[in-house]
Amino acid sequence: MPGMTGRELAEALIAARPGVRVLYMSGYTDDAVVRHGVLTAGVPFLQKPFTARALASKVREVLNRP
């Protein structure tokens, strides 16, 4: 995504379609991502590498959020 971070893309999508669900993923640990200010605590996050089962579980978790 040249010229845009994942967070910027997510914010643009949320602005265009309120209520859209977002799941972030990265090779960095979740605490490192939060510590460096990329994401805030409690934001749906999946650390790479992950299994198909872990992805499916996290997607279901995000979709089930109110």
PDBQT receptor file of N, H, CA, C and O in Angstrom, charges set to zero:
ATOM      1  N   MET A   1       0.840  -1.176   0.000  1.00  0.00    +0.000 N 
ATOM      2  CA  MET A   1       0.000   0.000   0.000  1.00  0.00    +0.000 C 
ATOM      3  C   MET A   1       0.886   1.240   0.000  1.00  0.00    +0.000 C 
ATOM      4  O   MET A   1       1.058   1.886   1.033  1.00  0.00    +0.000 OA
ATOM      5  N   PRO A   2       1.425   1.557  -1.115  1.00  0.00    +0.000 N 
ATOM      6  CA  PRO A   2       2.298   2.733  -1.165  1.00  0.00    +0.000 C 
ATOM      7  C   PRO A   2       1.573   4.001  -0.712  1.00  0.00    +0.000 C 
ATOM      8  O   PRO A   2       0.446   4.273  -1.126  1.00  0.00    +0.000 OA
ATOM      9  N   GLY A   3       2.247   4.767   0.147  1.00  0.00    +0.000 N 
ATOM     10  H   GLY A   3       3.162   4.545   0.483  1.00  0.00    +0.000 HD
ATOM     11  CA  GLY A   3       1.713   6.054   0.570  1.00  0.00    +0.000 C 
ATOM     12  C   GLY A   3       0.668   5.994   1.666  1.00  0.00    +0.000 C 
ATOM     13  O   GLY A   3       0.110   7.028   2.035  1.00  0.00    +0.000 OA
ATOM     14  N   MET A   4       0.386   4.813   2.199  1.00  0.00    +0.000 N 
ATOM     15  H   MET A   4       0.840   3.973   1.900  1.00  0.00    +0.000 HD
ATOM     16  CA  MET A   4      -0.640   4.705   3.234  1.00  0.00    +0.000 C 
ATOM     17  C   MET A   4      -0.301   3.547   4.160  1.00  0.00    +0.000 C 
ATOM     18  O   MET A   4       0.098   2.474   3.708  1.00  0.00    +0.000 OA
ATOM     19  N   THR A   5      -0.461   3.769   5.445  1.00  0.00    +0.000 N 
ATOM     20  H   THR A   5      -0.785   4.641   5.813  1.00  0.00    +0.000 HD
ATOM     21  CA  THR A   5      -0.259   2.685   6.407  1.00  0.00    +0.000 C 
ATOM     22  C   THR A   5      -1.553   1.894   6.542  1.00  0.00    +0.000 C 
ATOM     23  O   THR A   5      -2.609   2.324   6.079  1.00  0.00    +0.000 OA
ATOM     24  N   GLY A   6      -1.459   0.746   7.175  1.00  0.00    +0.000 N 
ATOM     25  H   GLY A   6      -0.601   0.396   7.552  1.00  0.00    +0.000 HD
ATOM     26  CA  GLY A   6      -2.654  -0.056   7.417  1.00  0.00    +0.000 C 
ATOM     27  C   GLY A   6      -3.666   0.677   8.276  1.00  0.00    +0.000 C 
ATOM     28  O   GLY A   6      -4.871   0.595   8.037  1.00  0.00    +0.000 OA
ATOM     29  N   ARG A   7      -3.174   1.393   9.274  1.00  0.00    +0.000 N 
ATOM     30  H   ARG A   7      -2.196   1.460   9.468  1.00  0.00    +0.000 HD
ATOM     31  CA  ARG A   7      -4.078   2.154  10.145  1.00  0.00    +0.000 C 
ATOM     32  C   ARG A   7      -4.767   3.268   9.372  1.00  0.00    +0.000 C 
ATOM     33  O   ARG A   7      -5.958   3.508   9.571  1.00  0.00    +0.000 OA
ATOM     34  N   GLU A   8      -4.040   3.952   8.494  1.00  0.00    +0.000 N 
ATOM     35  H   GLU A   8      -3.072   3.756   8.332  1.00  0.00    +0.000 HD
ATOM     36  CA  GLU A   8      -4.661   5.005   7.679  1.00  0.00    +0.000 C 
ATOM     37  C   GLU A   8      -5.730   4.420   6.758  1.00  0.00    +0.000 C 
ATOM     38  O   GLU A   8      -6.792   5.015   6.578  1.00  0.00    +0.000 OA
ATOM     39  N   LEU A   9      -5.451   3.264   6.182  1.00  0.00    +0.000 N 
ATOM     40  H   LEU A   9      -4.589   2.780   6.328  1.00  0.00    +0.000 HD
ATOM     41  CA  LEU A   9      -6.439   2.600   5.334  1.00  0.00    +0.000 C 
ATOM     42  C   LEU A   9      -7.681   2.239   6.139  1.00  0.00    +0.000 C 
ATOM     43  O   LEU A   9      -8.804   2.469   5.690  1.00  0.00    +0.000 OA
ATOM     44  N   ALA A  10      -7.483   1.679   7.318  1.00  0.00    +0.000 N 
ATOM     45  H   ALA A  10      -6.571   1.492   7.682  1.00  0.00    +0.000 HD
ATOM     46  CA  ALA A  10      -8.611   1.310   8.168  1.00  0.00    +0.000 C 
ATOM     47  C   ALA A  10      -9.444   2.532   8.536  1.00  0.00    +0.000 C 
ATOM     48  O   ALA A  10     -10.673   2.477   8.506  1.00  0.00    +0.000 OA
ATOM     49  N   GLU A  11      -8.788   3.630   8.880  1.00  0.00    +0.000 N 
ATOM     50  H   GLU A  11      -7.789   3.675   8.904  1.00  0.00    +0.000 HD
ATOM     51  CA  GLU A  11      -9.514   4.851   9.234  1.00  0.00    +0.000 C 
ATOM     52  C   GLU A  11     -10.315   5.379   8.049  1.00  0.00    +0.000 C 
ATOM     53  O   GLU A  11     -11.437   5.855   8.226  1.00  0.00    +0.000 OA
ATOM     54  N   ALA A  12      -9.755   5.300   6.847  1.00  0.00    +0.000 N 
ATOM     55  H   ALA A  12      -8.844   4.913   6.703  1.00  0.00    +0.000 HD
ATOM     56  CA  ALA A  12     -10.474   5.741   5.649  1.00  0.00    +0.000 C 
ATOM     57  C   ALA A  12     -11.676   4.844   5.377  1.00  0.00    +0.000 C 
ATOM     58  O   ALA A  12     -12.744   5.333   5.010  1.00  0.00    +0.000 OA
ATOM     59  N   LEU A  13     -11.509   3.545   5.554  1.00  0.00    +0.000 N 
ATOM     60  H   LEU A  13     -10.641   3.148   5.852  1.00  0.00    +0.000 HD
ATOM     61  CA  LEU A  13     -12.626   2.613   5.352  1.00  0.00    +0.000 C 
ATOM     62  C   LEU A  13     -13.735   2.845   6.377  1.00  0.00    +0.000 C 
ATOM     63  O   LEU A  13     -14.918   2.826   6.038  1.00  0.00    +0.000 OA
ATOM     64  N   ILE A  14     -13.343   3.061   7.623  1.00  0.00    +0.000 N 
ATOM     65  H   ILE A  14     -12.381   3.076   7.898  1.00  0.00    +0.000 HD
ATOM     66  CA  ILE A  14     -14.332   3.307   8.679  1.00  0.00    +0.000 C 
ATOM     67  C   ILE A  14     -15.086   4.605   8.411  1.00  0.00    +0.000 C 
ATOM     68  O   ILE A  14     -16.290   4.686   8.657  1.00  0.00    +0.000 OA
ATOM     69  N   ALA A  15     -14.389   5.617   7.910  1.00  0.00    +0.000 N 
ATOM     70  H   ALA A  15     -13.411   5.552   7.710  1.00  0.00    +0.000 HD
ATOM     71  CA  ALA A  15     -15.043   6.884   7.586  1.00  0.00    +0.000 C 
ATOM     72  C   ALA A  15     -16.029   6.704   6.433  1.00  0.00    +0.000 C 
ATOM     73  O   ALA A  15     -17.107   7.299   6.436  1.00  0.00    +0.000 OA
ATOM     74  N   ALA A  16     -15.660   5.884   5.452  1.00  0.00    +0.000 N 
ATOM     75  H   ALA A  16     -14.784   5.401   5.450  1.00  0.00    +0.000 HD
ATOM     76  CA  ALA A  16     -16.522   5.663   4.290  1.00  0.00    +0.000 C 
ATOM     77  C   ALA A  16     -17.675   4.712   4.601  1.00  0.00    +0.000 C 
ATOM     78  O   ALA A  16     -18.768   4.851   4.051  1.00  0.00    +0.000 OA
ATOM     79  N   ARG A  17     -17.428   3.759   5.472  1.00  0.00    +0.000 N 
ATOM     80  H   ARG A  17     -16.541   3.646   5.919  1.00  0.00    +0.000 HD
ATOM     81  CA  ARG A  17     -18.427   2.754   5.818  1.00  0.00    +0.000 C 
ATOM     82  C   ARG A  17     -18.453   2.536   7.333  1.00  0.00    +0.000 C 
ATOM     83  O   ARG A  17     -17.874   1.574   7.836  1.00  0.00    +0.000 OA
ATOM     84  N   PRO A  18     -19.128   3.433   8.054  1.00  0.00    +0.000 N 
ATOM     85  CA  PRO A  18     -19.193   3.273   9.511  1.00  0.00    +0.000 C 
ATOM     86  C   PRO A  18     -19.733   1.878   9.875  1.00  0.00    +0.000 C 
ATOM     87  O   PRO A  18     -20.672   1.374   9.258  1.00  0.00    +0.000 OA
ATOM     88  N   GLY A  19     -19.129   1.296  10.861  1.00  0.00    +0.000 N 
ATOM     89  H   GLY A  19     -18.366   1.705  11.362  1.00  0.00    +0.000 HD
ATOM     90  CA  GLY A  19     -19.564  -0.031  11.288  1.00  0.00    +0.000 C 
ATOM     91  C   GLY A  19     -18.748  -1.165  10.694  1.00  0.00    +0.000 C 
ATOM     92  O   GLY A  19     -18.892  -2.314  11.111  1.00  0.00    +0.000 OA
ATOM     93  N   VAL A  20     -17.889  -0.858   9.722  1.00  0.00    +0.000 N 
ATOM     94  H   VAL A  20     -17.772   0.075   9.383  1.00  0.00    +0.000 HD
ATOM     95  CA  VAL A  20     -17.051  -1.906   9.152  1.00  0.00    +0.000 C 
ATOM     96  C   VAL A  20     -16.107  -2.426  10.233  1.00  0.00    +0.000 C 
ATOM     97  O   VAL A  20     -15.628  -1.660  11.070  1.00  0.00    +0.000 OA
ATOM     98  N   ARG A  21     -15.848  -3.704  10.212  1.00  0.00    +0.000 N 
ATOM     99  H   ARG A  21     -16.236  -4.327   9.532  1.00  0.00    +0.000 HD
ATOM    100  CA  ARG A  21     -14.969  -4.325  11.212  1.00  0.00    +0.000 C 
ATOM    101  C   ARG A  21     -13.555  -4.379  10.665  1.00  0.00    +0.000 C 
ATOM    102  O   ARG A  21     -13.353  -4.605   9.472  1.00  0.00    +0.000 OA
ATOM    103  N   VAL A  22     -12.578  -4.170  11.535  1.00  0.00    +0.000 N 
ATOM    104  H   VAL A  22     -12.743  -3.986  12.504  1.00  0.00    +0.000 HD
ATOM    105  CA  VAL A  22     -11.175  -4.149  11.133  1.00  0.00    +0.000 C 
ATOM    106  C   VAL A  22     -10.390  -5.106  12.021  1.00  0.00    +0.000 C 
ATOM    107  O   VAL A  22     -10.567  -5.129  13.239  1.00  0.00    +0.000 OA
ATOM    108  N   LEU A  23      -9.532  -5.886  11.403  1.00  0.00    +0.000 N 
ATOM    109  H   LEU A  23      -9.389  -5.868  10.413  1.00  0.00    +0.000 HD
ATOM    110  CA  LEU A  23      -8.616  -6.769  12.110  1.00  0.00    +0.000 C 
ATOM    111  C   LEU A  23      -7.212  -6.456  11.613  1.00  0.00    +0.000 C 
ATOM    112  O   LEU A  23      -6.920  -6.609  10.427  1.00  0.00    +0.000 OA
ATOM    113  N   TYR A  24      -6.350  -6.020  12.514  1.00  0.00    +0.000 N 
ATOM    114  H   TYR A  24      -6.588  -5.896  13.477  1.00  0.00    +0.000 HD
ATOM    115  CA  TYR A  24      -4.966  -5.721  12.159  1.00  0.00    +0.000 C 
ATOM    116  C   TYR A  24      -4.126  -6.970  12.321  1.00  0.00    +0.000 C 
ATOM    117  O   TYR A  24      -4.389  -7.801  13.191  1.00  0.00    +0.000 OA
ATOM    118  N   MET A  25      -3.101  -7.100  11.469  1.00  0.00    +0.000 N 
ATOM    119  H   MET A  25      -2.887  -6.426  10.763  1.00  0.00    +0.000 HD
ATOM    120  CA  MET A  25      -2.144  -8.185  11.630  1.00  0.00    +0.000 C 
ATOM    121  C   MET A  25      -0.749  -7.670  11.333  1.00  0.00    +0.000 C 
ATOM    122  O   MET A  25      -0.559  -6.780  10.504  1.00  0.00    +0.000 OA
ATOM    123  N   SER A  26       0.225  -8.247  12.025  1.00  0.00    +0.000 N 
ATOM    124  H   SER A  26       0.071  -8.970  12.698  1.00  0.00    +0.000 HD
ATOM    125  CA  SER A  26       1.606  -7.810  11.876  1.00  0.00    +0.000 C 
ATOM    126  C   SER A  26       2.534  -8.907  12.350  1.00  0.00    +0.000 C 
ATOM    127  O   SER A  26       2.139  -9.799  13.101  1.00  0.00    +0.000 OA
ATOM    128  N   GLY A  27       3.769  -8.826  11.900  1.00  0.00    +0.000 N 
ATOM    129  H   GLY A  27       4.090  -8.101  11.290  1.00  0.00    +0.000 HD
ATOM    130  CA  GLY A  27       4.797  -9.733  12.381  1.00  0.00    +0.000 C 
ATOM    131  C   GLY A  27       5.342  -9.320  13.733  1.00  0.00    +0.000 C 
ATOM    132  O   GLY A  27       6.049 -10.090  14.383  1.00  0.00    +0.000 OA
ATOM    133  N   TYR A  28       5.016  -8.099  14.164  1.00  0.00    +0.000 N 
ATOM    134  H   TYR A  28       4.442  -7.474  13.635  1.00  0.00    +0.000 HD
ATOM    135  CA  TYR A  28       5.430  -7.629  15.479  1.00  0.00    +0.000 C 
ATOM    136  C   TYR A  28       4.465  -8.138  16.536  1.00  0.00    +0.000 C 
ATOM    137  O   TYR A  28       3.313  -8.446  16.232  1.00  0.00    +0.000 OA
ATOM    138  N   THR A  29       4.928  -8.227  17.771  1.00  0.00    +0.000 N 
ATOM    139  H   THR A  29       5.864  -7.976  18.017  1.00  0.00    +0.000 HD
ATOM    140  CA  THR A  29       4.051  -8.656  18.857  1.00  0.00    +0.000 C 
ATOM    141  C   THR A  29       3.038  -7.558  19.157  1.00  0.00    +0.000 C 
ATOM    142  O   THR A  29       3.280  -6.385  18.870  1.00  0.00    +0.000 OA
ATOM    143  N   ASP A  30       1.906  -7.943  19.736  1.00  0.00    +0.000 N 
ATOM    144  H   ASP A  30       1.709  -8.896  19.969  1.00  0.00    +0.000 HD
ATOM    145  CA  ASP A  30       0.864  -6.955  20.024  1.00  0.00    +0.000 C 
ATOM    146  C   ASP A  30       1.343  -5.898  21.011  1.00  0.00    +0.000 C 
ATOM    147  O   ASP A  30       0.986  -4.727  20.875  1.00  0.00    +0.000 OA
ATOM    148  N   ASP A  31       2.151  -6.288  22.011  1.00  0.00    +0.000 N 
ATOM    149  H   ASP A  31       2.441  -7.238  22.122  1.00  0.00    +0.000 HD
ATOM    150  CA  ASP A  31       2.618  -5.270  22.960  1.00  0.00    +0.000 C 
ATOM    151  C   ASP A  31       3.616  -4.315  22.310  1.00  0.00    +0.000 C 
ATOM    152  O   ASP A  31       3.656  -3.141  22.677  1.00  0.00    +0.000 OA
ATOM    153  N   ALA A  32       4.423  -4.781  21.358  1.00  0.00    +0.000 N 
ATOM    154  H   ALA A  32       4.391  -5.735  21.059  1.00  0.00    +0.000 HD
ATOM    155  CA  ALA A  32       5.352  -3.892  20.650  1.00  0.00    +0.000 C 
ATOM    156  C   ALA A  32       4.587  -2.903  19.787  1.00  0.00    +0.000 C 
ATOM    157  O   ALA A  32       4.967  -1.736  19.697  1.00  0.00    +0.000 OA
ATOM    158  N   VAL A  33       3.524  -3.354  19.158  1.00  0.00    +0.000 N 
ATOM    159  H   VAL A  33       3.215  -4.303  19.232  1.00  0.00    +0.000 HD
ATOM    160  CA  VAL A  33       2.703  -2.488  18.308  1.00  0.00    +0.000 C 
ATOM    161  C   VAL A  33       2.058  -1.400  19.158  1.00  0.00    +0.000 C 
ATOM    162  O   VAL A  33       2.031  -0.236  18.758  1.00  0.00    +0.000 OA
ATOM    163  N   VAL A  34       1.547  -1.762  20.308  1.00  0.00    +0.000 N 
ATOM    164  H   VAL A  34       1.569  -2.707  20.634  1.00  0.00    +0.000 HD
ATOM    165  CA  VAL A  34       0.922  -0.792  21.213  1.00  0.00    +0.000 C 
ATOM    166  C   VAL A  34       1.982   0.139  21.797  1.00  0.00    +0.000 C 
ATOM    167  O   VAL A  34       1.781   1.352  21.864  1.00  0.00    +0.000 OA
ATOM    168  N   ARG A  35       3.104  -0.429  22.215  1.00  0.00    +0.000 N 
ATOM    169  H   ARG A  35       3.267  -1.414  22.161  1.00  0.00    +0.000 HD
ATOM    170  CA  ARG A  35       4.173   0.359  22.833  1.00  0.00    +0.000 C 
ATOM    171  C   ARG A  35       4.704   1.445  21.903  1.00  0.00    +0.000 C 
ATOM    172  O   ARG A  35       5.068   2.529  22.358  1.00  0.00    +0.000 OA
ATOM    173  N   HIS A  36       4.749   1.160  20.613  1.00  0.00    +0.000 N 
ATOM    174  H   HIS A  36       4.453   0.279  20.244  1.00  0.00    +0.000 HD
ATOM    175  CA  HIS A  36       5.261   2.132  19.638  1.00  0.00    +0.000 C 
ATOM    176  C   HIS A  36       4.164   3.033  19.081  1.00  0.00    +0.000 C 
ATOM    177  O   HIS A  36       4.406   3.817  18.163  1.00  0.00    +0.000 OA
ATOM    178  N   GLY A  37       2.967   2.922  19.632  1.00  0.00    +0.000 N 
ATOM    179  H   GLY A  37       2.770   2.285  20.377  1.00  0.00    +0.000 HD
ATOM    180  CA  GLY A  37       1.894   3.833  19.259  1.00  0.00    +0.000 C 
ATOM    181  C   GLY A  37       1.227   3.544  17.930  1.00  0.00    +0.000 C 
ATOM    182  O   GLY A  37       0.481   4.382  17.422  1.00  0.00    +0.000 OA
ATOM    183  N   VAL A  38       1.480   2.378  17.353  1.00  0.00    +0.000 N 
ATOM    184  H   VAL A  38       2.086   1.698  17.766  1.00  0.00    +0.000 HD
ATOM    185  CA  VAL A  38       0.857   2.038  16.075  1.00  0.00    +0.000 C 
ATOM    186  C   VAL A  38      -0.627   1.756  16.282  1.00  0.00    +0.000 C 
ATOM    187  O   VAL A  38      -1.467   2.199  15.499  1.00  0.00    +0.000 OA
ATOM    188  N   LEU A  39      -0.939   1.022  17.335  1.00  0.00    +0.000 N 
ATOM    189  H   LEU A  39      -0.257   0.662  17.971  1.00  0.00    +0.000 HD
ATOM    190  CA  LEU A  39      -2.326   0.714  17.686  1.00  0.00    +0.000 C 
ATOM    191  C   LEU A  39      -2.521   0.959  19.174  1.00  0.00    +0.000 C 
ATOM    192  O   LEU A  39      -1.559   1.017  19.939  1.00  0.00    +0.000 OA
ATOM    193  N   THR A  40      -3.774   1.101  19.568  1.00  0.00    +0.000 N 
ATOM    194  H   THR A  40      -4.556   1.054  18.946  1.00  0.00    +0.000 HD
ATOM    195  CA  THR A  40      -4.086   1.229  20.988  1.00  0.00    +0.000 C 
ATOM    196  C   THR A  40      -4.489  -0.139  21.535  1.00  0.00    +0.000 C 
ATOM    197  O   THR A  40      -4.901  -1.023  20.785  1.00  0.00    +0.000 OA
ATOM    198  N   ALA A  41      -4.368  -0.295  22.823  1.00  0.00    +0.000 N 
ATOM    199  H   ALA A  41      -4.033   0.423  23.433  1.00  0.00    +0.000 HD
ATOM    200  CA  ALA A  41      -4.746  -1.554  23.470  1.00  0.00    +0.000 C 
ATOM    201  C   ALA A  41      -6.221  -1.838  23.217  1.00  0.00    +0.000 C 
ATOM    202  O   ALA A  41      -7.046  -0.924  23.203  1.00  0.00    +0.000 OA
ATOM    203  N   GLY A  42      -6.543  -3.102  23.019  1.00  0.00    +0.000 N 
ATOM    204  H   GLY A  42      -5.874  -3.844  23.031  1.00  0.00    +0.000 HD
ATOM    205  CA  GLY A  42      -7.928  -3.501  22.808  1.00  0.00    +0.000 C 
ATOM    206  C   GLY A  42      -8.361  -3.543  21.353  1.00  0.00    +0.000 C 
ATOM    207  O   GLY A  42      -9.462  -4.003  21.052  1.00  0.00    +0.000 OA
ATOM    208  N   VAL A  43      -7.510  -3.070  20.440  1.00  0.00    +0.000 N 
ATOM    209  H   VAL A  43      -6.615  -2.696  20.685  1.00  0.00    +0.000 HD
ATOM    210  CA  VAL A  43      -7.826  -3.115  19.016  1.00  0.00    +0.000 C 
ATOM    211  C   VAL A  43      -7.602  -4.545  18.535  1.00  0.00    +0.000 C 
ATOM    212  O   VAL A  43      -6.591  -5.155  18.884  1.00  0.00    +0.000 OA
ATOM    213  N   PRO A  44      -8.529  -5.095  17.736  1.00  0.00    +0.000 N 
ATOM    214  CA  PRO A  44      -8.354  -6.473  17.253  1.00  0.00    +0.000 C 
ATOM    215  C   PRO A  44      -7.035  -6.635  16.487  1.00  0.00    +0.000 C 
ATOM    216  O   PRO A  44      -6.774  -5.910  15.527  1.00  0.00    +0.000 OA
ATOM    217  N   PHE A  45      -6.222  -7.577  16.916  1.00  0.00    +0.000 N 
ATOM    218  H   PHE A  45      -6.434  -8.166  17.696  1.00  0.00    +0.000 HD
ATOM    219  CA  PHE A  45      -4.875  -7.755  16.373  1.00  0.00    +0.000 C 
ATOM    220  C   PHE A  45      -4.534  -9.229  16.312  1.00  0.00    +0.000 C 
ATOM    221  O   PHE A  45      -4.858  -9.990  17.223  1.00  0.00    +0.000 OA
ATOM    222  N   LEU A  46      -3.880  -9.626  15.239  1.00  0.00    +0.000 N 
ATOM    223  H   LEU A  46      -3.616  -9.008  14.499  1.00  0.00    +0.000 HD
ATOM    224  CA  LEU A  46      -3.425 -11.004  15.069  1.00  0.00    +0.000 C 
ATOM    225  C   LEU A  46      -1.954 -10.964  14.684  1.00  0.00    +0.000 C 
ATOM    226  O   LEU A  46      -1.577 -10.310  13.711  1.00  0.00    +0.000 OA
ATOM    227  N   GLN A  47      -1.131 -11.660  15.444  1.00  0.00    +0.000 N 
ATOM    228  H   GLN A  47      -1.437 -12.191  16.234  1.00  0.00    +0.000 HD
ATOM    229  CA  GLN A  47       0.311 -11.671  15.206  1.00  0.00    +0.000 C 
ATOM    230  C   GLN A  47       0.664 -12.761  14.203  1.00  0.00    +0.000 C 
ATOM    231  O   GLN A  47       0.198 -13.895  14.317  1.00  0.00    +0.000 OA
ATOM    232  N   LYS A  48       1.493 -12.410  13.215  1.00  0.00    +0.000 N 
ATOM    233  H   LYS A  48       1.871 -11.489  13.122  1.00  0.00    +0.000 HD
ATOM    234  CA  LYS A  48       2.003 -13.394  12.255  1.00  0.00    +0.000 C 
ATOM    235  C   LYS A  48       3.167 -14.136  12.885  1.00  0.00    +0.000 C 
ATOM    236  O   LYS A  48       3.832 -13.565  13.750  1.00  0.00    +0.000 OA
ATOM    237  N   PRO A  49       3.447 -15.337  12.517  1.00  0.00    +0.000 N 
ATOM    238  CA  PRO A  49       2.616 -16.188  11.671  1.00  0.00    +0.000 C 
ATOM    239  C   PRO A  49       1.445 -16.733  12.472  1.00  0.00    +0.000 C 
ATOM    240  O   PRO A  49       1.512 -16.832  13.697  1.00  0.00    +0.000 OA
ATOM    241  N   PHE A  50       0.389 -17.079  11.784  1.00  0.00    +0.000 N 
ATOM    242  H   PHE A  50       0.334 -16.998  10.789  1.00  0.00    +0.000 HD
ATOM    243  CA  PHE A  50      -0.784 -17.628  12.448  1.00  0.00    +0.000 C 
ATOM    244  C   PHE A  50      -1.319 -18.794  11.629  1.00  0.00    +0.000 C 
ATOM    245  O   PHE A  50      -1.038 -18.921  10.437  1.00  0.00    +0.000 OA
ATOM    246  N   THR A  51      -2.085 -19.631  12.286  1.00  0.00    +0.000 N 
ATOM    247  H   THR A  51      -2.313 -19.527  13.254  1.00  0.00    +0.000 HD
ATOM    248  CA  THR A  51      -2.697 -20.774  11.611  1.00  0.00    +0.000 C 
ATOM    249  C   THR A  51      -4.041 -20.370  11.031  1.00  0.00    +0.000 C 
ATOM    250  O   THR A  51      -4.591 -19.325  11.379  1.00  0.00    +0.000 OA
ATOM    251  N   ALA A  52      -4.554 -21.191  10.157  1.00  0.00    +0.000 N 
ATOM    252  H   ALA A  52      -4.107 -22.039   9.874  1.00  0.00    +0.000 HD
ATOM    253  CA  ALA A  52      -5.886 -20.944   9.595  1.00  0.00    +0.000 C 
ATOM    254  C   ALA A  52      -6.928 -20.942  10.714  1.00  0.00    +0.000 C 
ATOM    255  O   ALA A  52      -7.878 -20.160  10.685  1.00  0.00    +0.000 OA
ATOM    256  N   ARG A  53      -6.746 -21.803  11.678  1.00  0.00    +0.000 N 
ATOM    257  H   ARG A  53      -5.974 -22.438  11.702  1.00  0.00    +0.000 HD
ATOM    258  CA  ARG A  53      -7.679 -21.868  12.808  1.00  0.00    +0.000 C 
ATOM    259  C   ARG A  53      -7.631 -20.584  13.640  1.00  0.00    +0.000 C 
ATOM    260  O   ARG A  53      -8.673 -20.076  14.055  1.00  0.00    +0.000 OA
ATOM    261  N   ALA A  54      -6.433 -20.062  13.883  1.00  0.00    +0.000 N 
ATOM    262  H   ALA A  54      -5.587 -20.475  13.546  1.00  0.00    +0.000 HD
ATOM    263  CA  ALA A  54      -6.293 -18.818  14.649  1.00  0.00    +0.000 C 
ATOM    264  C   ALA A  54      -6.925 -17.653  13.889  1.00  0.00    +0.000 C 
ATOM    265  O   ALA A  54      -7.585 -16.807  14.492  1.00  0.00    +0.000 OA
ATOM    266  N   LEU A  55      -6.726 -17.602  12.573  1.00  0.00    +0.000 N 
ATOM    267  H   LEU A  55      -6.190 -18.289  12.083  1.00  0.00    +0.000 HD
ATOM    268  CA  LEU A  55      -7.335 -16.548  11.758  1.00  0.00    +0.000 C 
ATOM    269  C   LEU A  55      -8.851 -16.638  11.812  1.00  0.00    +0.000 C 
ATOM    270  O   LEU A  55      -9.526 -15.632  12.029  1.00  0.00    +0.000 OA
ATOM    271  N   ALA A  56      -9.387 -17.825  11.619  1.00  0.00    +0.000 N 
ATOM    272  H   ALA A  56      -8.839 -18.643  11.443  1.00  0.00    +0.000 HD
ATOM    273  CA  ALA A  56     -10.841 -18.008  11.654  1.00  0.00    +0.000 C 
ATOM    274  C   ALA A  56     -11.409 -17.622  13.015  1.00  0.00    +0.000 C 
ATOM    275  O   ALA A  56     -12.463 -16.990  13.096  1.00  0.00    +0.000 OA
ATOM    276  N   SER A  57     -10.721 -17.997  14.066  1.00  0.00    +0.000 N 
ATOM    277  H   SER A  57      -9.866 -18.511  14.000  1.00  0.00    +0.000 HD
ATOM    278  CA  SER A  57     -11.178 -17.669  15.411  1.00  0.00    +0.000 C 
ATOM    279  C   SER A  57     -11.178 -16.160  15.651  1.00  0.00    +0.000 C 
ATOM    280  O   SER A  57     -12.125 -15.617  16.219  1.00  0.00    +0.000 OA
ATOM    281  N   LYS A  58     -10.117 -15.491  15.218  1.00  0.00    +0.000 N 
ATOM    282  H   LYS A  58      -9.347 -15.933  14.757  1.00  0.00    +0.000 HD
ATOM    283  CA  LYS A  58     -10.017 -14.042  15.426  1.00  0.00    +0.000 C 
ATOM    284  C   LYS A  58     -11.054 -13.306  14.573  1.00  0.00    +0.000 C 
ATOM    285  O   LYS A  58     -11.657 -12.339  15.037  1.00  0.00    +0.000 OA
ATOM    286  N   VAL A  59     -11.265 -13.751  13.343  1.00  0.00    +0.000 N 
ATOM    287  H   VAL A  59     -10.775 -14.538  12.967  1.00  0.00    +0.000 HD
ATOM    288  CA  VAL A  59     -12.289 -13.129  12.492  1.00  0.00    +0.000 C 
ATOM    289  C   VAL A  59     -13.661 -13.291  13.139  1.00  0.00    +0.000 C 
ATOM    290  O   VAL A  59     -14.439 -12.338  13.174  1.00  0.00    +0.000 OA
ATOM    291  N   ARG A  60     -13.969 -14.470  13.647  1.00  0.00    +0.000 N 
ATOM    292  H   ARG A  60     -13.337 -15.245  13.618  1.00  0.00    +0.000 HD
ATOM    293  CA  ARG A  60     -15.260 -14.701  14.311  1.00  0.00    +0.000 C 
ATOM    294  C   ARG A  60     -15.380 -13.793  15.524  1.00  0.00    +0.000 C 
ATOM    295  O   ARG A  60     -16.444 -13.221  15.759  1.00  0.00    +0.000 OA
ATOM    296  N   GLU A  61     -14.304 -13.649  16.303  1.00  0.00    +0.000 N 
ATOM    297  H   GLU A  61     -13.439 -14.114  16.112  1.00  0.00    +0.000 HD
ATOM    298  CA  GLU A  61     -14.303 -12.775  17.479  1.00  0.00    +0.000 C 
ATOM    299  C   GLU A  61     -14.625 -11.335  17.077  1.00  0.00    +0.000 C 
ATOM    300  O   GLU A  61     -15.437 -10.675  17.724  1.00  0.00    +0.000 OA
ATOM    301  N   VAL A  62     -13.990 -10.852  16.014  1.00  0.00    +0.000 N 
ATOM    302  H   VAL A  62     -13.330 -11.389  15.489  1.00  0.00    +0.000 HD
ATOM    303  CA  VAL A  62     -14.212  -9.473  15.556  1.00  0.00    +0.000 C 
ATOM    304  C   VAL A  62     -15.645  -9.296  15.051  1.00  0.00    +0.000 C 
ATOM    305  O   VAL A  62     -16.288  -8.286  15.338  1.00  0.00    +0.000 OA
ATOM    306  N   LEU A  63     -16.137 -10.269  14.307  1.00  0.00    +0.000 N 
ATOM    307  H   LEU A  63     -15.615 -11.090  14.074  1.00  0.00    +0.000 HD
ATOM    308  CA  LEU A  63     -17.513 -10.168  13.778  1.00  0.00    +0.000 C 
ATOM    309  C   LEU A  63     -18.561 -10.228  14.879  1.00  0.00    +0.000 C 
ATOM    310  O   LEU A  63     -19.644  -9.662  14.730  1.00  0.00    +0.000 OA
ATOM    311  N   ASN A  64     -18.259 -10.896  15.968  1.00  0.00    +0.000 N 
ATOM    312  H   ASN A  64     -17.379 -11.356  16.089  1.00  0.00    +0.000 HD
ATOM    313  CA  ASN A  64     -19.215 -11.030  17.072  1.00  0.00    +0.000 C 
ATOM    314  C   ASN A  64     -19.208  -9.833  18.016  1.00  0.00    +0.000 C 
ATOM    315  O   ASN A  64     -20.076  -9.735  18.883  1.00  0.00    +0.000 OA
ATOM    316  N   ARG A  65     -18.260  -8.932  17.870  1.00  0.00    +0.000 N 
ATOM    317  H   ARG A  65     -17.555  -9.011  17.166  1.00  0.00    +0.000 HD
ATOM    318  CA  ARG A  65     -18.209  -7.756  18.760  1.00  0.00    +0.000 C 
ATOM    319  C   ARG A  65     -19.433  -6.872  18.499  1.00  0.00    +0.000 C 
ATOM    320  O   ARG A  65     -19.912  -6.762  17.370  1.00  0.00    +0.000 OA
ATOM    321  N   PRO A  66     -19.925  -6.243  19.579  1.00  0.00    +0.000 N 
ATOM    322  CA  PRO A  66     -21.087  -5.351  19.383  1.00  0.00    +0.000 C 
ATOM    323  C   PRO A  66     -20.743  -4.092  18.599  1.00  0.00    +0.000 C 
ATOM    324  O   PRO A  66     -21.615  -3.256  18.360  1.00  0.00    +0.000 OA
TER     325      PRO A  66
